[in-house]
Amino acid sequence: NQQPVEEEVPLGDGCGGTWSVLLPICSRTISQQAKSRHSHSSNQEASFNTNRFSELPQSSQYNDSFDEACWDLLSGFCKSLKETVPPSQMEKFECVVGIDVDDKVYQPAKERLKAMIPCNVVFVDIQPTMYGKLCRIWNHLASKSRNDYIVLFGDDVRLLDCGWPQKIEECFRNISTNTGLPLGAACVAMNDLSFPGFPTFPVIHRWHLNQFGTLLPKQFVNQGGDPFLYELYSRFKTSAWEVSCRLKNTIGGDGDARYQKYHINWRGHILNMHIRKLKKSVEVRNISGVCLDVVVPSYRTNNNDYLRRIALLRASRDGVYVKFWFVVDNPCKNHVDEVKALANELNAKQLEQSGNYFINVIHYGANRGASYARNTGYNYSIADWILFLDDDVIPEDNILDAYIGGIKRFPDAKVLAGMTTLPEATNTWTTMLRVCNVGYFYGVSKLRRHPPWAVTANLLVRGSRFNPTIQFKECYPKTGGGEDIDLVYQYKAFYPTSGLLATAAVPEAIVKHPWWNGGNLCYKQIRGWAWGDSMCILEWPSKTFMTFPNWIEHVTFIILPLAICTKQPVTGLAVGSVVIVLEHLIKMSRYLPAALKQCEGDSIFYQLYVALGAGTVLSAQEITRVNAILRRFSLYSICRRVDWFDGQEPRIKLDIQFGSIIRFVLNVGITSIGFGSYWQEWLNQV
């Protein structure tokens, strides 16, 4: 057992306010709980009004032989309270004790309870309709309290640090001084060693009760009350951790509780309503706190250096609340253990200063793909903004500040695109990638104030609590491709009134992205993108346009059928080869100016080779899209292209369409000449 840490605590008026400790206690057996439930509960509530111990192993359940164990548990709490609050301060404490009306241990022993609890005691009966509904019990006990500071404890709690009330009061005063808001318009969380980084035991001021009339909204049952209070005040920069006030929750916490847990969805409408009410109460026009979480899907092994760099990101200003969500999308146990060890190491250091910037590690023992992993972190988060980063990028130290600045500059934006920089070319292949500009949308934030879309390697979006129906779709490849376009299009559709302003560029938010496959050939990666973005044609037909057949469509849907029908495979092969050569000569001429600039000083033959290779990158994507059409039997997708600029560049669309006409005319001419003998023979027969 951890002993309370002795510190010098001023006696007398060291604790300026008065305190109400809410303490619900219960010792009923399983059979008694079940009987009470069936006697007093309606059928509608039976799903969550179960006894407090039925979900736990027998060793942790209370029954008649455990009466003294109940007293021992409560005695441990009372001892820790007495040891951490000096007698002179204890005079300003009251303990509001909630006891079940049919409790056979505590109801007849109120005098013993008074003698055990080291402060004034107020007894409150808990009716059977509240059994197992801790949040409603919390509200009920708070309504009977009379003091300034209110905190809910359980009999399984052990307080570890002397002088914790004084520290928390000082924290409340500092918050009021720094923000200019009324004293008490805040939430201060204690440091629960059993559930680190989670505001399990928030302290609330009577000011909150005066404004809202109750501690928690009536919708809460027994889960979510503590994070709700912390999240509510964080929007006003008035949530804080007092990490020096430690405690241990010996039965509750992140694991099994002594009751069946019942969750509600409070992250959206309920939280928004109370934020609006709080804005009105404190008379502020705009909320000043920024709640921004970072979600990183992690499949790559041995990349803790990258994850560490991400986890150490900090904002330079106060009032920024950040959590990291590392979603391990790899069943490899060693990888999971390594990421957990990193998180534990960094969390332990961070909790010496604050509960902010806490790292959460999620894993589900499978490889379900980047979209699933991002959705997991996205849906776990309660933040107003979610920053997606890949696990192989190196972010600049000021990236959080850059995005916070972007939020302020673009109040209507729902998607903020950062700058993802690719390295300089290191070999022939990466030179080809540079020349063909395949990474255009990685750096789109430097080129467009309101990008049509951007890559999820570095993308900030509105949190899921505002738009829960927006999700990464699992129809896209596991390794990525098309899902980023689809996500941004979903945001635009969800917020149609934002129009062009739905997206905004934040070129100061920079990450460095490595070359794919270590700078070696990566046609597989490129084909994966094309396979994914071809799905956008089916998912977003309104974002597409028609062209004449390109070279691979001409070969597949015109030359090949002609060769089969005319029984002239050699002619078909020859004609197809000419079409392919012509196409790549056109592409080579298109990329030659960029190759001349990129390969300045090299021989003209090398520059031509690079220009030709750059064309094959685009060709690989075009081949993959036709393959996708055939595999999906999607005739609708033939000759249909995704408008990468989402209507922002009609001239580019016209150029593509006009270019397709010229190519098609050339290809038809070549085909007609190649199969000329067949046409002549056919005409003679006719």
Secondary structure per residue as TSV (DSSP state, phi and psi in degrees):
chain	resnum	aa	ss	phi	psi
A	1	N	-	360.0	134.6
A	2	Q	-	-81.0	129.1
A	3	Q	-	-84.6	147.6
A	4	P	-	-58.6	140.6
A	5	V	B	-79.7	122.3
A	6	E	-	-79.6	128.5
A	7	E	-	-135.3	159.0
A	8	E	-	-73.3	114.7
A	9	V	-	-118.6	123.4
A	10	P	-	-60.3	135.8
A	11	L	-	-87.2	-177.6
A	12	G	S	74.6	-112.5
A	13	D	T	-95.3	26.2
A	14	G	T	-60.0	-26.9
A	15	C	S	-114.6	102.5
A	16	G	-	-73.8	-31.0
A	17	G	S	-99.0	178.5
A	18	T	-	-107.6	153.9
A	19	W	E	-126.1	140.6
A	20	S	E	-119.0	115.7
A	21	V	E	-95.9	117.6
A	22	L	E	-88.2	124.8
A	23	L	E	-135.8	88.8
A	24	P	E	-78.3	131.4
A	25	I	E	-128.7	153.0
A	26	C	-	-156.0	141.0
A	27	S	-	-137.3	19.7
A	28	R	-	-70.7	152.0
A	29	T	-	-83.6	171.4
A	30	I	H	-61.3	-46.6
A	31	S	H	-64.3	-40.2
A	32	Q	H	-65.6	-39.8
A	33	Q	H	-62.0	-47.7
A	34	A	H	-61.7	-40.5
A	35	K	H	-64.2	-44.1
A	36	S	H	-62.6	-37.6
A	37	R	H	-65.8	-45.4
A	38	H	H	-73.3	-25.3
A	39	S	H	-78.5	-36.3
A	40	H	H	-114.7	-14.3
A	41	S	-	-96.5	146.1
A	42	S	-	-80.8	162.0
A	43	N	G	-62.5	-32.8
A	44	Q	G	-64.5	-30.3
A	45	E	G	-96.6	-2.1
A	46	A	T	-62.9	-25.2
A	47	S	T	-64.5	-28.2
A	48	F	T	-124.3	-1.2
A	49	N	-	-96.1	47.7
A	50	T	-	-91.1	168.3
A	51	N	-	-68.7	161.7
A	52	R	S	-78.5	-8.4
A	53	F	S	-125.3	-2.3
A	54	S	T	-66.3	-22.8
A	55	E	T	-87.0	-7.1
A	56	L	S	-100.4	160.4
A	57	P	-	-61.2	159.8
A	58	Q	G	-58.0	-32.6
A	59	S	G	-65.7	-22.1
A	60	S	G	-106.3	5.5
A	61	Q	-	-88.4	149.2
A	62	Y	-	-93.9	141.1
A	63	N	-	-147.4	-172.0
A	64	D	G	-57.5	-32.4
A	65	S	G	-78.8	-3.8
A	66	F	G	-106.0	16.3
A	67	D	H	-57.5	-46.1
A	68	E	H	-68.9	-29.1
A	69	A	H	-63.7	-35.3
A	70	C	H	-63.0	-45.7
A	71	W	H	-65.1	-37.5
A	72	D	H	-63.9	-40.2
A	73	L	H	-63.0	-48.2
A	74	L	H	-65.5	-38.4
A	75	S	H	-61.5	-37.1
A	76	G	H	-63.3	-40.4
A	77	F	H	-65.1	-47.1
A	78	C	H	-60.9	-38.6
A	79	K	H	-63.5	-43.8
A	80	S	H	-67.0	-34.8
A	81	L	H	-65.2	-44.2
A	82	K	H	-65.9	-36.9
A	83	E	H	-77.1	-19.9
A	84	T	H	-105.9	-7.0
A	85	V	S	-122.6	115.0
A	86	P	-	-59.3	151.8
A	87	P	H	-54.8	-38.3
A	88	S	H	-65.9	-30.1
A	89	Q	H	-82.4	-28.6
A	90	M	H	-61.3	-23.7
A	91	E	T	-62.8	-21.9
A	92	K	T	-97.8	12.7
A	93	F	E	-105.7	147.0
A	94	E	E	-132.1	149.7
A	95	C	E	-116.4	113.1
A	96	V	E	-91.3	103.6
A	97	V	E	-98.0	119.5
A	98	G	E	-96.3	123.9
A	99	I	E	-124.6	132.5
A	100	D	E	-59.1	138.6
A	101	V	T	-62.2	-26.2
A	102	D	T	-105.8	18.7
A	103	D	-	-72.3	119.8
A	104	K	T	-85.2	-10.5
A	105	V	T	-95.0	-51.2
A	106	Y	T	-89.4	-33.0
A	107	Q	G	-59.5	-42.9
A	108	P	G	-80.2	-2.4
A	109	A	G	-119.8	39.0
A	110	K	H	-67.6	-31.8
A	111	E	H	-67.0	-38.9
A	112	R	H	-64.3	-39.2
A	113	L	H	-62.8	-43.0
A	114	K	H	-60.9	-38.7
A	115	A	H	-71.6	-28.5
A	116	M	H	-82.5	-39.7
A	117	I	S	-81.2	125.6
A	118	P	S	-83.6	27.7
A	119	C	S	-151.7	179.7
A	120	N	E	-60.1	139.4
A	121	V	E	-119.1	134.5
A	122	V	E	-119.0	122.2
A	123	F	E	-94.5	136.9
A	124	V	E	-131.6	129.5
A	125	D	E	-79.6	135.5
A	126	I	E	-102.8	117.2
A	127	Q	-	-77.2	155.9
A	128	P	G	-56.9	-28.7
A	129	T	G	-65.5	-14.9
A	130	M	G	-100.6	-3.8
A	131	Y	T	-57.2	129.7
A	132	G	T	80.6	-3.3
A	133	K	-	-107.5	79.0
A	134	L	H	-61.7	-38.0
A	135	C	H	-65.3	-36.4
A	136	R	H	-73.6	-34.4
A	137	I	H	-63.9	-41.8
A	138	W	H	-57.0	-48.0
A	139	N	H	-61.1	-43.3
A	140	H	H	-64.7	-44.3
A	141	L	H	-67.6	-38.3
A	142	A	H	-62.6	-35.1
A	143	S	H	-67.2	-20.3
A	144	K	H	-94.8	-5.3
A	145	S	-	-78.3	160.8
A	146	R	-	-129.7	-0.3
A	147	N	S	-107.3	-179.7
A	148	D	S	-76.2	-51.7
A	149	Y	E	-104.2	134.7
A	150	I	E	-126.0	128.7
A	151	V	E	-142.6	139.6
A	152	L	E	-97.1	125.0
A	153	F	-	-121.3	164.9
A	154	G	-	-116.3	166.1
A	155	D	T	-68.9	-10.6
A	156	D	T	-93.0	3.9
A	157	V	E	-86.0	140.7
A	158	R	E	-125.7	115.4
A	159	L	E	-80.3	137.0
A	160	L	-	-115.2	-16.0
A	161	D	B	-123.5	127.5
A	162	C	T	-67.5	145.6
A	163	G	T	78.1	17.6
A	164	W	H	-61.5	-35.1
A	165	P	H	-62.9	-40.9
A	166	Q	H	-62.6	-41.8
A	167	K	H	-64.4	-40.2
A	168	I	H	-69.3	-40.5
A	169	E	H	-61.7	-40.9
A	170	E	H	-62.5	-37.1
A	171	C	H	-64.2	-43.3
A	172	F	H	-59.1	-44.2
A	173	R	H	-65.7	-40.4
A	174	N	H	-64.3	-40.7
A	175	I	H	-60.9	-46.0
A	176	S	H	-62.4	-41.8
A	177	T	H	-65.1	-43.5
A	178	N	H	-73.3	-30.9
A	179	T	H	-101.3	-19.2
A	180	G	-	77.8	8.0
A	181	L	-	-87.9	162.3
A	182	P	-	-58.8	147.4
A	183	L	T	-61.4	125.2
A	184	G	T	107.7	-15.0
A	185	A	-	-81.1	66.0
A	186	A	-	-162.0	169.2
A	187	C	E	-139.6	125.2
A	188	V	E	-117.9	123.1
A	189	A	E	-96.5	140.2
A	190	M	E	-87.6	163.9
A	191	N	E	-93.6	99.1
A	192	D	E	-86.2	109.0
A	193	L	T	-67.6	-19.8
A	194	S	T	-79.8	-21.3
A	195	F	S	-143.3	66.5
A	196	P	T	-60.9	144.1
A	197	G	T	81.6	0.7
A	198	F	S	-117.7	132.0
A	199	P	-	-77.6	66.1
A	200	T	-	-65.9	-32.4
A	201	F	S	-126.6	77.8
A	202	P	E	-78.9	141.3
A	203	V	E	-98.8	129.9
A	204	I	E	-120.7	148.6
A	205	H	E	-95.8	157.5
A	206	R	H	-59.3	-25.3
A	207	W	H	-52.8	-38.5
A	208	H	H	-62.7	-45.9
A	209	L	H	-62.8	-39.0
A	210	N	H	-64.8	-33.5
A	211	Q	H	-81.7	-42.7
A	212	F	H	-99.9	-15.2
A	213	G	S	81.9	-15.7
A	214	T	S	-154.3	160.2
A	215	L	S	-71.8	-46.7
A	216	L	S	-126.0	153.1
A	217	P	-	-59.1	152.1
A	218	K	T	-66.9	-17.2
A	219	Q	T	-70.1	-21.3
A	220	F	-	-70.8	142.1
A	221	V	-	-110.7	-71.7
A	222	N	S	-145.8	7.5
A	223	Q	S	-134.7	148.5
A	224	G	S	92.2	-7.4
A	225	G	H	-65.5	-43.8
A	226	D	H	-67.5	-48.5
A	227	P	H	-66.5	-29.2
A	228	F	H	-59.6	-47.4
A	229	L	H	-63.3	-41.9
A	230	Y	H	-65.7	-44.0
A	231	E	H	-66.5	-36.8
A	232	L	H	-57.9	-50.1
A	233	Y	H	-80.8	-18.2
A	234	S	H	-66.0	-26.3
A	235	R	T	-67.2	-13.1
A	236	F	T	-114.8	14.9
A	237	K	T	62.4	26.1
A	238	T	-	-119.9	16.5
A	239	S	E	-97.1	141.7
A	240	A	E	-151.8	158.7
A	241	W	E	-105.5	140.4
A	242	E	E	-114.5	84.3
A	243	V	E	-69.5	-16.5
A	244	S	E	-79.2	-6.6
A	245	C	E	-101.6	89.9
A	246	R	E	-97.5	152.7
A	247	L	E	-152.5	167.1
A	248	K	E	-124.2	135.6
A	249	N	E	-106.3	99.5
A	250	T	S	-76.9	-20.1
A	251	I	S	-117.9	-43.0
A	252	G	-	-78.5	-146.9
A	253	G	S	98.5	-147.4
A	254	D	S	-77.8	-19.6
A	255	G	S	-90.1	-147.7
A	256	D	-	-67.1	141.1
A	257	A	-	-104.4	179.7
A	258	R	S	-90.8	25.6
A	259	Y	S	-158.6	161.4
A	260	Q	-	-73.7	129.1
A	261	K	-	-78.6	137.8
A	262	Y	-	-130.6	113.1
A	263	H	-	-97.5	147.6
A	264	I	-	-124.5	160.3
A	265	N	-	-91.0	95.5
A	266	W	-	-103.8	-3.1
A	267	R	T	-71.2	-22.5
A	268	G	T	-99.3	-97.6
A	269	H	H	-61.2	-43.5
A	270	I	H	-63.5	-47.7
A	271	L	H	-64.2	-42.1
A	272	N	H	-62.4	-40.7
A	273	M	H	-61.7	-42.1
A	274	H	H	-74.8	-29.8
A	275	I	H	-63.8	-43.6
A	276	R	H	-62.8	-42.0
A	277	K	H	-63.4	-41.2
A	278	L	H	-68.6	-37.8
A	279	K	H	-58.5	-42.3
A	280	K	H	-67.1	-38.6
A	281	S	H	-67.8	-39.1
A	282	V	H	-95.1	-0.9
A	283	E	T	58.0	53.2
A	284	V	-	-118.5	146.8
A	285	R	S	-83.4	-39.3
A	286	N	S	-130.2	141.9
A	287	I	-	-73.7	143.3
A	288	S	-	-106.9	-18.1
A	289	G	-	-76.5	144.8
A	290	V	E	-115.8	119.5
A	291	C	E	-107.9	110.0
A	292	L	E	-136.7	118.6
A	293	D	E	-106.3	151.9
A	294	V	E	-112.8	122.3
A	295	V	E	-111.6	125.1
A	296	V	E	-128.6	108.2
A	297	P	E	-74.5	133.1
A	298	S	E	-126.5	109.5
A	299	Y	-	-109.0	-34.9
A	300	R	-	-66.6	138.1
A	301	T	S	-91.1	161.7
A	302	N	S	55.2	39.0
A	303	N	-	-123.2	31.9
A	304	N	H	-62.8	-25.3
A	305	D	H	-63.7	-39.5
A	306	Y	H	-66.8	-45.8
A	307	L	H	-64.1	-37.7
A	308	R	H	-62.3	-44.1
A	309	R	H	-59.8	-41.0
A	310	I	H	-67.4	-44.6
A	311	A	H	-67.2	-18.5
A	312	L	T	-94.0	6.9
A	313	L	-	-65.5	137.2
A	314	R	-	-138.8	150.8
A	315	A	-	-90.7	148.6
A	316	S	S	-84.4	-14.9
A	317	R	S	-104.8	159.8
A	318	D	S	-79.4	167.5
A	319	G	S	78.1	18.1
A	320	V	E	-109.7	121.3
A	321	Y	E	-109.4	117.2
A	322	V	E	-127.7	136.7
A	323	K	E	-128.7	146.6
A	324	F	E	-105.5	137.3
A	325	W	E	-122.0	104.2
A	326	F	E	-94.4	110.4
A	327	V	E	-101.4	107.8
A	328	V	E	-83.3	109.3
A	329	D	-	-102.3	47.0
A	330	N	-	-147.1	123.5
A	331	P	-	-72.3	-5.3
A	332	C	-	-64.1	116.3
A	333	K	H	-62.2	-37.2
A	334	N	H	-62.1	-39.3
A	335	H	H	-65.4	-44.4
A	336	V	H	-59.1	-46.3
A	337	D	H	-62.8	-39.3
A	338	E	H	-64.6	-43.6
A	339	V	H	-66.2	-40.6
A	340	K	H	-63.4	-42.1
A	341	A	H	-62.7	-41.2
A	342	L	H	-61.7	-45.4
A	343	A	H	-63.1	-43.1
A	344	N	H	-63.0	-40.6
A	345	E	H	-62.4	-50.1
A	346	L	H	-71.0	-35.6
A	347	N	H	-65.4	-40.5
A	348	A	H	-60.2	-41.1
A	349	K	H	-68.2	-41.9
A	350	Q	H	-67.2	-36.7
A	351	L	T	-71.3	-6.7
A	352	E	T	-74.5	-18.3
A	353	Q	T	-115.8	-42.9
A	354	S	-	-164.3	159.0
A	355	G	S	-87.4	-1.3
A	356	N	S	-74.4	163.2
A	357	Y	S	60.2	38.2
A	358	F	E	-80.5	144.0
A	359	I	E	-102.4	123.0
A	360	N	E	-107.4	132.9
A	361	V	E	-111.5	124.9
A	362	I	E	-119.1	135.2
A	363	H	E	-146.9	150.9
A	364	Y	-	-131.0	15.5
A	365	G	S	68.3	27.0
A	366	A	S	-155.6	165.0
A	367	N	-	-104.7	101.0
A	368	R	-	-108.5	2.5
A	369	G	-	100.5	162.2
A	370	A	H	-63.6	-38.1
A	371	S	H	-63.8	-45.4
A	372	Y	H	-63.1	-43.1
A	373	A	H	-63.7	-44.1
A	374	R	H	-64.3	-41.1
A	375	N	H	-59.5	-38.3
A	376	T	H	-60.6	-52.9
A	377	G	H	-64.8	-39.5
A	378	Y	H	-59.4	-41.1
A	379	N	H	-83.2	-25.2
A	380	Y	H	-70.3	-32.9
A	381	S	-	-71.0	146.5
A	382	I	-	-110.7	5.1
A	383	A	-	-71.3	161.6
A	384	D	S	-77.4	-24.4
A	385	W	E	-134.9	143.4
A	386	I	E	-122.8	125.1
A	387	L	E	-102.4	115.8
A	388	F	E	-89.6	125.9
A	389	L	E	-128.8	142.8
A	390	D	-	-77.1	159.7
A	391	D	T	-85.0	7.2
A	392	D	T	-121.6	16.1
A	393	V	-	-99.9	156.7
A	394	I	E	-115.2	104.2
A	395	P	E	-80.0	149.2
A	396	E	-	-67.6	150.4
A	397	D	T	-60.9	-27.2
A	398	N	T	-96.3	18.1
A	399	I	H	-64.3	-36.6
A	400	L	H	-65.8	-43.7
A	401	D	H	-61.0	-39.7
A	402	A	H	-62.8	-44.1
A	403	Y	H	-69.8	-37.2
A	404	I	H	-62.8	-39.9
A	405	G	H	-61.7	-39.5
A	406	G	H	-63.6	-38.7
A	407	I	H	-60.4	-41.2
A	408	K	H	-70.2	-38.7
A	409	R	H	-73.6	-31.6
A	410	F	-	-122.2	75.2
A	411	P	T	-64.4	-20.9
A	412	D	T	-90.9	-8.2
A	413	A	-	-73.8	142.3
A	414	K	S	-111.5	-16.8
A	415	V	E	-133.5	125.6
A	416	L	E	-116.5	122.9
A	417	A	E	-97.2	122.1
A	418	G	E	-85.9	-180.0
A	419	M	E	-100.8	115.8
A	420	T	E	-107.3	108.4
A	421	T	E	-94.7	139.1
A	422	L	-	-100.1	152.7
A	423	P	-	-67.3	167.2
A	424	E	-	-66.6	154.4
A	425	A	-	-62.6	136.3
A	426	T	-	-116.0	-13.6
A	427	N	S	-155.6	-174.5
A	428	T	H	-62.8	-42.0
A	429	W	H	-64.3	-47.2
A	430	T	H	-68.4	-27.3
A	431	T	H	-64.7	-40.9
A	432	M	H	-61.6	-41.3
A	433	L	H	-63.9	-38.4
A	434	R	H	-64.1	-43.5
A	435	V	H	-66.8	-41.7
A	436	C	H	-79.7	-7.4
A	437	N	T	60.0	39.5
A	438	V	T	-66.1	-20.5
A	439	G	T	-96.6	25.8
A	440	Y	G	-53.4	-46.9
A	441	F	G	-79.2	-6.6
A	442	Y	G	-70.1	-35.7
A	443	G	S	-109.6	24.0
A	444	V	G	-64.6	-24.0
A	445	S	G	-67.2	-20.2
A	446	K	G	-86.4	-12.4
A	447	L	T	-107.8	-23.9
A	448	R	-	-139.5	135.2
A	449	R	S	-70.3	-34.5
A	450	H	S	-127.5	83.4
A	451	P	-	-62.8	146.9
A	452	P	S	-66.3	-32.2
A	453	W	-	-167.9	173.8
A	454	A	-	-154.3	165.1
A	455	V	-	-79.3	150.2
A	456	T	T	-81.4	3.4
A	457	A	T	-64.4	-22.3
A	458	N	E	-160.0	83.5
A	459	L	E	-144.0	130.7
A	460	L	E	-106.6	129.4
A	461	V	E	-132.4	161.1
A	462	R	E	-62.9	141.7
A	463	G	-	-65.2	156.6
A	464	S	T	-65.8	-18.6
A	465	R	T	-68.3	-22.1
A	466	F	T	-87.8	-29.8
A	467	N	-	-142.3	68.8
A	468	P	T	-65.2	-19.4
A	469	T	T	-79.8	-14.2
A	470	I	-	-79.9	120.9
A	471	Q	-	-144.9	155.1
A	472	F	-	-68.3	133.1
A	473	K	-	-90.1	142.0
A	474	E	T	-85.0	2.9
A	475	C	T	-77.3	-10.8
A	476	Y	S	-90.0	159.9
A	477	P	-	-59.1	148.8
A	478	K	T	-57.1	-39.7
A	479	T	T	-83.7	-2.8
A	480	G	-	106.0	151.0
A	481	G	S	141.0	107.3
A	482	G	S	89.7	-25.2
A	483	E	H	-68.4	-28.5
A	484	D	H	-72.0	-40.6
A	485	I	H	-60.6	-47.8
A	486	D	H	-60.0	-42.4
A	487	L	H	-62.3	-46.0
A	488	V	H	-65.7	-38.8
A	489	Y	H	-63.0	-34.8
A	490	Q	H	-63.7	-42.3
A	491	Y	H	-62.7	-41.7
A	492	K	H	-63.4	-38.6
A	493	A	H	-71.2	-34.5
A	494	F	H	-71.6	-32.0
A	495	Y	S	-118.7	67.7
A	496	P	G	-64.9	-27.0
A	497	T	G	-72.6	-17.6
A	498	S	G	-73.0	-26.8
A	499	G	G	57.3	-134.8
A	500	L	G	-61.4	-27.8
A	501	L	G	-76.4	-3.6
A	502	A	G	-63.2	-27.4
A	503	T	E	-117.3	151.8
A	504	A	E	-150.3	151.8
A	505	A	E	-97.5	137.9
A	506	V	E	-127.4	79.0
A	507	P	E	-65.2	-15.6
A	508	E	E	-77.1	-15.3
A	509	A	E	-87.0	90.9
A	510	I	E	-107.6	135.1
A	511	V	E	-128.3	150.8
A	512	K	E	-100.3	124.2
A	513	H	-	-108.2	133.6
A	514	P	-	-76.3	164.4
A	515	W	-	-67.3	144.7
A	516	W	G	-68.3	143.8
A	517	N	G	56.1	35.0
A	518	G	G	65.4	21.5
A	519	G	G	87.9	2.0
A	520	N	S	-90.0	175.2
A	521	L	-	-49.8	134.4
A	522	C	-	-140.6	46.4
A	523	Y	H	-60.5	-30.5
A	524	K	H	-61.9	-43.6
A	525	Q	H	-62.5	-43.9
A	526	I	H	-65.7	-41.1
A	527	R	H	-64.9	-35.7
A	528	G	H	-62.3	-41.5
A	529	W	H	-58.8	-46.2
A	530	A	H	-65.3	-39.4
A	531	W	H	-61.0	-40.5
A	532	G	H	-72.5	-47.2
A	533	D	H	-69.0	-20.7
A	534	S	T	-66.1	-23.5
A	535	M	H	-67.6	-25.9
A	536	C	H	-62.7	-25.7
A	537	I	H	-62.5	-39.6
A	538	L	H	-81.6	-35.4
A	539	E	H	-77.1	-32.8
A	540	W	-	-133.0	65.6
A	541	P	G	-60.0	-26.7
A	542	S	G	-70.8	-14.5
A	543	K	G	-98.7	20.0
A	544	T	E	-120.8	170.7
A	545	F	E	-148.8	162.5
A	546	M	E	-96.2	148.5
A	547	T	-	-137.2	175.1
A	548	F	-	-75.3	161.6
A	549	P	-	-57.3	138.1
A	550	N	-	-83.2	-174.7
A	551	W	H	-61.5	-43.1
A	552	I	H	-74.9	-32.7
A	553	E	H	-67.6	-38.3
A	554	H	H	-63.1	-45.2
A	555	V	I	-64.1	-43.5
A	556	T	I	-76.2	-42.5
A	557	F	I	-105.1	-5.7
A	558	I	I	-122.5	-58.8
A	559	I	I	-66.5	-45.5
A	560	L	H	-61.6	-49.4
A	561	P	H	-60.4	-37.7
A	562	L	H	-62.2	-43.8
A	563	A	H	-62.4	-36.8
A	564	I	H	-71.4	-46.1
A	565	C	H	-67.4	-38.4
A	566	T	H	-86.4	-6.8
A	567	K	T	58.0	39.9
A	568	Q	-	-124.0	70.1
A	569	P	H	-63.3	-35.2
A	570	V	H	-66.9	-41.2
A	571	T	H	-64.1	-42.2
A	572	G	H	-60.7	-42.0
A	573	L	H	-64.5	-42.0
A	574	A	H	-66.2	-45.8
A	575	V	H	-63.5	-44.4
A	576	G	H	-59.7	-39.6
A	577	S	H	-65.1	-39.9
A	578	V	H	-64.6	-42.4
A	579	V	H	-60.6	-43.3
A	580	I	H	-65.1	-45.1
A	581	V	H	-62.5	-44.9
A	582	L	H	-60.0	-43.5
A	583	E	H	-59.8	-43.7
A	584	H	H	-77.4	-24.2
A	585	L	H	-68.1	-39.2
A	586	I	H	-63.7	-44.7
A	587	K	H	-65.8	-37.9
A	588	M	H	-62.9	-41.8
A	589	S	H	-66.3	-32.3
A	590	R	H	-67.2	-40.7
A	591	Y	H	-93.1	-5.6
A	592	L	H	-60.9	-42.4
A	593	P	H	-58.1	-41.3
A	594	A	H	-67.3	-36.6
A	595	A	H	-67.1	-39.5
A	596	L	H	-61.4	-38.8
A	597	K	H	-73.4	-42.8
A	598	Q	H	-69.9	-34.6
A	599	C	T	-110.0	36.3
A	600	E	T	-58.4	130.7
A	601	G	T	97.7	-16.5
A	602	D	S	-85.3	168.4
A	603	S	-	-68.5	156.1
A	604	I	H	-64.5	-31.4
A	605	F	H	-66.5	-40.1
A	606	Y	H	-66.3	-39.8
A	607	Q	H	-64.4	-40.1
A	608	L	H	-64.6	-39.8
A	609	Y	H	-62.4	-43.8
A	610	V	H	-64.2	-42.8
A	611	A	H	-62.4	-40.1
A	612	L	H	-65.2	-44.8
A	613	G	H	-63.1	-35.7
A	614	A	H	-62.4	-35.9
A	615	G	H	-66.2	-31.7
A	616	T	H	-68.4	-23.3
A	617	V	H	-64.0	-46.7
A	618	L	H	-66.9	-38.1
A	619	S	H	-63.1	-38.7
A	620	A	H	-60.7	-37.4
A	621	Q	H	-69.4	-41.0
A	622	E	H	-65.3	-39.7
A	623	I	H	-62.9	-43.0
A	624	T	H	-63.8	-39.2
A	625	R	H	-65.3	-39.1
A	626	V	H	-66.9	-39.7
A	627	N	H	-59.0	-41.5
A	628	A	H	-63.0	-39.5
A	629	I	H	-59.7	-46.4
A	630	L	H	-66.9	-41.7
A	631	R	H	-67.8	-33.5
A	632	R	H	-92.9	-4.9
A	633	F	T	52.8	45.0
A	634	S	-	-105.5	85.0
A	635	L	G	-63.8	-27.7
A	636	Y	G	-58.7	-29.9
A	637	S	G	-81.4	-9.9
A	638	I	T	-66.4	130.9
A	639	C	T	64.5	17.3
A	640	R	E	-110.5	136.2
A	641	R	E	-122.7	147.9
A	642	V	E	-77.2	133.9
A	643	D	-	-82.3	95.7
A	644	W	T	-60.0	-24.1
A	645	F	T	-100.9	6.8
A	646	D	T	49.0	46.5
A	647	G	T	82.9	-3.8
A	648	Q	S	-77.2	-21.2
A	649	E	-	-129.1	75.8
A	650	P	H	-63.0	-27.9
A	651	R	H	-67.2	-37.7
A	652	I	H	-63.8	-41.1
A	653	K	H	-62.0	-42.9
A	654	L	H	-64.6	-38.9
A	655	D	H	-60.8	-42.8
A	656	I	H	-63.7	-44.9
A	657	Q	H	-65.2	-42.9
A	658	F	H	-65.5	-42.0
A	659	G	H	-61.9	-35.3
A	660	S	H	-67.7	-32.9
A	661	I	H	-64.4	-47.7
A	662	I	H	-61.2	-46.5
A	663	R	H	-62.5	-42.9
A	664	F	H	-63.7	-42.2
A	665	V	H	-60.6	-45.0
A	666	L	H	-61.3	-45.2
A	667	N	H	-66.3	-38.1
A	668	V	H	-66.1	-40.3
A	669	G	H	-61.6	-44.6
A	670	I	H	-62.3	-42.9
A	671	T	H	-64.6	-42.1
A	672	S	H	-63.5	-42.2
A	673	I	H	-65.4	-44.1
A	674	G	H	-61.9	-41.8
A	675	F	T	-97.7	20.6
A	676	G	H	-59.2	-41.8
A	677	S	H	-61.5	-37.3
A	678	Y	H	-66.7	-43.4
A	679	W	H	-62.6	-41.0
A	680	Q	H	-62.3	-44.7
A	681	E	H	-62.6	-39.7
A	682	W	H	-66.7	-41.9
A	683	L	H	-65.0	-38.4
A	684	N	H	-63.4	-39.6
A	685	Q	H	-65.6	-38.1
A	686	V	-	-67.2	360.0
